[in-house]
């Protein structure tokens, strides 16, 4: 038997459906985290906060950083002990 896989997606609240901060979509646990509405900075702050949140609340086996901006935090993710 194969182990079950749980996927949690951390997104910025601006990308979530209005008023929905935690829900399931096609078997994926979606959690919307706050991020400042400052163009050019929101991605960096959200990525940092999402990694800290993941370490404190989720203890994931793997972290996927999608894009160049979030990829900047790959060394920080590894410092937190995540496989990236």
C-alpha positions as CSV (number, residue, x, y, z in Angstrom):
1,X,0.0,0.0,0.0
2,X,1.3,3.5,-0.8
3,X,1.3,6.2,1.9
4,X,-1.4,8.8,1.7
5,X,-0.4,12.3,0.4
6,X,-1.8,15.4,2.0
7,X,-1.2,18.6,0.0
8,X,-1.5,22.0,1.7
9,X,-1.3,25.2,-0.5
10,X,-0.5,28.5,1.2
11,X,-1.7,31.4,-0.9
12,X,-2.1,35.2,-0.4
13,X,-5.5,36.3,0.8
14,X,-6.0,38.4,-2.3
15,X,-6.0,35.2,-4.4
16,X,-8.6,33.4,-2.2
17,X,-12.3,33.5,-2.8
18,X,-13.7,36.4,-0.9
19,X,-14.1,35.6,2.8
20,X,-12.7,32.0,2.5
21,X,-9.4,31.7,4.4
22,X,-9.3,27.9,4.6
23,X,-11.0,25.4,2.3
24,X,-10.5,22.3,0.3
25,X,-10.3,22.4,-3.5
26,X,-10.0,19.1,-5.4
27,X,-8.5,17.4,-2.4
28,X,-6.0,20.2,-1.6
29,X,-6.1,22.0,1.7
30,X,-5.9,25.7,0.8
31,X,-5.0,28.2,3.4
32,X,-4.9,31.9,2.7
33,X,-2.4,33.9,4.6
34,X,-2.3,37.7,5.0
35,X,0.2,39.7,3.0
36,X,0.7,43.4,2.6
37,X,-0.8,45.0,-0.4
38,X,2.5,46.7,-1.5
39,X,3.4,45.9,-5.1
40,X,6.8,44.3,-5.4
41,X,7.1,43.5,-1.7
42,X,4.0,41.4,-1.1
43,X,5.4,38.2,-2.7
44,X,8.6,38.4,-0.6
45,X,6.9,39.0,2.7
46,X,4.2,36.4,2.0
47,X,6.9,33.8,1.1
48,X,8.9,34.5,4.2
49,X,5.7,34.3,6.4
50,X,4.5,31.1,4.6
51,X,7.8,29.4,5.3
52,X,7.7,30.4,9.0
53,X,4.0,29.3,9.2
54,X,4.8,26.0,7.5
55,X,7.6,25.3,10.0
56,X,5.5,26.2,13.0
57,X,2.1,24.7,12.0
58,X,2.5,22.2,9.2
59,X,5.9,20.3,9.4
60,X,5.8,19.5,5.7
61,X,8.0,16.9,4.0
62,X,8.5,19.1,0.9
63,X,8.2,22.8,0.1
64,X,7.6,24.0,-3.5
65,X,8.6,27.7,-4.1
66,X,7.0,28.7,-7.4
67,X,8.7,31.5,-9.3
68,X,11.9,33.6,-9.1
69,X,10.8,35.8,-6.2
70,X,9.8,33.0,-3.9
71,X,12.9,31.0,-5.1
72,X,15.0,33.7,-3.4
73,X,14.0,32.1,-0.1
74,X,15.2,28.6,-1.0
75,X,18.3,28.9,1.2
76,X,16.0,30.0,4.1
77,X,13.7,27.0,3.4
78,X,16.7,24.7,3.6
79,X,17.9,26.4,6.8
80,X,14.4,25.6,8.3
81,X,15.0,22.0,7.4
82,X,12.7,21.7,4.3
83,X,13.4,19.7,1.2
84,X,12.8,22.2,-1.6
